[in-house]
Every structure is written in structure tokens, then in C-alpha cells.
Amino acid sequence: MTQFEEKLEKYADLLVDVGLNVQPDGRVFIRGAQDALPLIRLVTEKAYQKGAKEVKVVLSDDRLTQLHAKNQSKDELSAIHQWAIDERMFYSDEKAGFLSITSSSPELLKDVDPEKLQAMQVASGRAFKDFSNRIQSDYHSWCVAGYPSVEWARLVFPDKDDEAAVAALMDLIFYTVRADVDDPVSAWEKHDATLHEKVDYLNTRKYKALRYEAPGTDLVIGLPKGHLWAGASSLNADGEKFMANMPTEEVFSVPDRNRVDGYVSNTLPLSHGGNLIDDFKLTFKDGKVVDFEAGRGYEVLKNILDADEGARHLGEVALVPDDSPISNAGKLFYNTLFDENASCHIALGSAYAFCLEGGKSMSREELEAAGLNDSITHVDFMIGSDQLDIYGITEDGTEEKVFEKGNWAF
């Protein structure tokens, strides 16, 4: 077995044992591009070895995705067939483990009409809203991971040829998910415990708000009463542990959708819908984006904000130290799964119900009354740097340093 094959085996083991924590007689639903077939095949094999009774695989192809997006009408692209919704909900009802493997180029759809892209994204968001609500309440296990395509790899390593770029990005992914160590499962158990130490501390403080200071950023994010911090592993409705993102370096919670004021600037490009958005700034008042600008991808950013009423409010606040493995790798992935784990970030759109006391059993109306945002979209963007300071504000107005120069202050 080559070194690459050994690391790929470890990666597949991690996704099955730690990411999804596949249970005997359970189902698995995998979505990924054909570029990721070597990993998908291994995960399928190992899931069956763990006793899964079915592994459903839905493959896509980037070139076909481009052709459809460029040539179909806006109406046709907006048509989500009921059978596709029913299929997803069937596996959700069965509490399948859902694995999504991202491979596509961040610039896959850069030449597509922005109105078409918005129509596609809004239609998909609405059609799969019930499924998204279950994901955001940890109803069943789910995991997002990555595998390189040639186009993505060449964007990250523009000076390398196709083969060398893919190999370099694959090695970088192995590093970020700890598949390059002797015992990756033990390494993830230790990492999980370390993140939960931060979670436990933040949950004892019960801050009413966080205040952010950095070049281009002066922002206060209110936190709802009963908010909970989370990080690394989660528990699904059956009490089984899983890891939603591999890699992950964050601890996160929910903002109060009505108590965000000030302005914030991105520090890394945002890849969204096959396009890049960069050099942007959002201004908030009473929780809502009231003004925005962007040096690149203005129309794409506008479409995100116009997706629905909740798209102009925040649904997540996440803390990631600048001194973390992905950040220290010194490479921009142009992919949110990886870049968000190199930087503090916040998200426009829907909030995670499990980040509120009792939230998993609340209705959407009850969650909104408690201050949590609801939307058909959820878009993370990176705001962290080695110049970011964050203060936790207690109920009596006292400020305590949470981050200093981009890293934990405690």
C-alpha cells in the first residue's frame, strides 16, 4: 500500500467512525462529485463493513453542472422536483447519516448569470427547508468533508501542473483532518476534548454580547438568553456522537437576530455558488444589514442578502484562533469548509436550534421569539486575523477579553 493509499484509508475510516459514526443496520446518504470517487468508494465499503444496510450515493459532475446552469432557463433551474425532496426526506426519516464531500472549483459558476444563480439557490433553499431544519437541530448525523478536483487544486496551487496540484491539495487535506498521523481516531478524540474545554468555559460565562475590534471591523453581536456554545462533536436525536465538519477548529453559538450593531469586514475571500466574493463590508443596525459594499462579487453578495428576510440577519458566531493548524498552513483554500476553520467567522441566515437551551424541541416560531434567525440560506464568511480583539460583555456590562490579537485570551 502506498503512502497515499494508507492516508486515504485513514481518511475514510475517520469519516465512517468519527464523522458519521455509522451504526449497524443504519443507512448512509453520500453526495459528492465524480472527482471524489476514490474516497466515496472507500467510505461505502467501510460503511458496509460497519453494518450499514444501505449506502445511497448521489454523484454530480462539474462540467455537467456548468452546462445545465448556462443553458437551462431560470424557470427550469428553479424547478426542484418533488421526487428529489421526497428522496431526501425518506433518508432523513430513516435517520441516515448524511455525508457531503465538497470538490468543486470555487469559480465553477463564475460565468453564469447572477439572476440564474439566485433563482437556483432560493429554489433549493425553499425545497429543502425541512431537511435543513433537521440538520440544524442535529436530528440525525451529518458530516461535510473535502476531496480535490483539478480545477480547485489549480486555484490553490496555480504554479503546479494538474497532477502535482491535486497531490499537494490532497496532502493538505490529509493534514487538516489529521489523517497523516499514526492514530487519527485518537487524535480526533483529543482534539474534541480540547475544543470542549473552550465550550465549557464560555457556557459558564453566559455573555450577553460579544464586541469585535479590528481594522475594518467595529461590531457588537448580542447573544440570546439561554444560548449554548458548541464545538467539534455533537449528539444526534438518538444520543450518538458525530462530527459535523472535518476539519473543524471552531467553537460556535447563535447571535440574537435583533441585536447586532456596527460594521464588519471580511478577511478571507468567500466562495459561494461557484463565485468568489472579496473586499466586502457589511453594516448592521438592530440586527439587520442596512448597507454593504464589495470589491469583488457585489451582485452575488446582493443575491445572498436578498434571498429572504432572514438573509440580512446573523445565524451563527464562531471563534477560531489564528494560531490553529489550518491557519498555520498558510494556504488559502478558497473553500468555506477549510477557510472558516482558519479564521473567526459569522454567518448570514439560519441559526442552529441546538445552540439554545431546549432549542431542539422548539418550533420555528418559538426559536424566533427567543432571538434565533430563520432563513433558507446559511452563509459563513471569515472575519478573523492576528489583529482581532473580542470582548465578552457580561450582564452587568463588564467586558472580559475573549480573544487578543486573534487568539484565545484565556
Number of C-alpha atoms within 10 A of each C-alpha: 7 7 9 14 11 12 22 21 17 23 25 23 20 22 26 26 20 21 27 26 21 26 19 13 12 18 22 29 20 21 18 23 20 16 20 20 14 13 19 22 13 17 25 21 15 19 27 20 12 17 14 20 14 15 19 14 15 12 14 15 13 18 11 10 12 16 12 13 20 17 11 12 11 17 11 14 19 19 13 15 9 9 9 12 16 12 11 16 17 12 18 22 13 12 21 27 26 24 25 17 20 19 23 27 24 21 17 20 22 18 12 17 14 19 13 19 25 21 19 20 20 19 19 18 18 15 19 17 16 16 18 19 20 20 21 18 20 22 21 25 29 26 23 20 22 23 23 24 22 20 20 23 27 21 17 20 19 12 10 15 12 16 11 15 23 22 16 18 22 20 17 17 23 21 17 20 24 24 24 20 14 11 11 19 18 12 14 21 13 12 16 17 14 14 18 18 11 18 20 14 12 19 15 10 13 19 23 20 21 22 22 21 18 19 11 15 20 15 20 23 27 23 25 23 15 15 25 23 23 22 25 25 22 16 17 18 14 11 12 15 19 25 25 25 25 24 26 24 27 24 21 22 26 30 31 26 30 20 20 25 19 18 21 23 24 22 20 24 22 26 24 24 20 17 22 21 20 20 16 21 17 19 20 23 15 16 22 21 20 13 12 17 17 18 10 16 22 17 16 23 21 16 19 23 20 14 20 15 14 22 25 25 30 32 29 25 22 25 27 25 25 23 16 15 17 25 21 10 13 9 15 16 24 23 21 19 19 23 23 29 27 31 28 27 23 27 22 26 27 25 32 25 30 24 23 22 13 13 20 19 12 16 11 15 10 12 20 16 11 18 22 30 29 26 23 23 24 21 19 23 24 23 23 29 23 15 14 20 20 24 20 23 23 15 12 8 11 10 16 17 15 20 22 17 17 22 22 17 14 10
